[in-house]
Amino acid sequence: MNNTNDELVPIFNHPNYYINKLGRIYLLKNDEITFVKEYVNMSGYYYVYLRNAHNRKHRAKYIHTLVITTFHGPRPENALC
């Protein structure tokens, strides 16, 4: 992986899940890296289902939110969007 967009970074609070700056999400399971299936909602936003670290339940997460929080930190408290 020579391109910086291909750098895989762990997703906070979601063990074994990794994301790159382009929004591709991968799961590391049994020493294999697999691509996580993406879905599109009726508004056109892409999302994935990830397991939570605390209760191991699947939760839908918007991909754009995962990219921003992973590479730029959490959303400020007084943010409008």
N, C-alpha and C positions, 0 to 999 in steps of 0.2 A: 504494500500500500504506500505509494509514493505521494499521492495527492493528499493535501491536508483535509479535504472534504471526506476522505475515506477513514479518517481517524475515528476509532470506536471508543466511546466514553461510556462508563457505566451510568445507568439511570438511577437517580437517588430513590431509595425506598423500594426498589424493584430488583431484587437479586437476580443475577444471571441475564439481565436484559441490558443491551448496549445500543447506542444510537450514534449516528454520524451527523454532520452539519446539514446534510441534504434531507434528513428526516427518515432515513432507512433504519429500521429497528430490527435487531437480531437477538436471538435467544441462544445462550450457551447451555447445552444440556448433553450430558454424557460425552463430554469432550468434542462435541460437534456444534458448529455454529449454523443456525438456520434462520431464514428470513421470517419475520412475523407478518402474518396476513393483515393487510390494510382494508378498511371499509370506508365508505363515503356516506355521510348522512344526507338528508333531504336538502340541506342548505349548502352542500358541496364541501363540507369540512371532512378531512381525513382523520380517522381514529383507529386505534388498535385496542385489543384487550390484553391487559397485563395483570399478572398476579401481584398482590400486595405482599410486602415482607411481613406484616404483622399477623394478618388473619388468613393469608394464602387464598383469598377470594379474587376472582377475576373482576376487574373494573375497566370500563371504557375510558381511554385517555386520548385527548386530541393530540395529534402529532405536532402541530405548531407550538402547542404549550410545552410539550416535552423538550423540543429543540431549544426554546427560549430559556426554560428553567435549568436545563442541563448546561448550556454554554454561557448563559448570562446571569444566572442566579435567580432566586425567587422573585415573584412579582412584588413591588412595593405596596405597602398597606393602603396608601392613598391613591393608587392607580385608578384611572377612570375605566379602563377596559380589562 
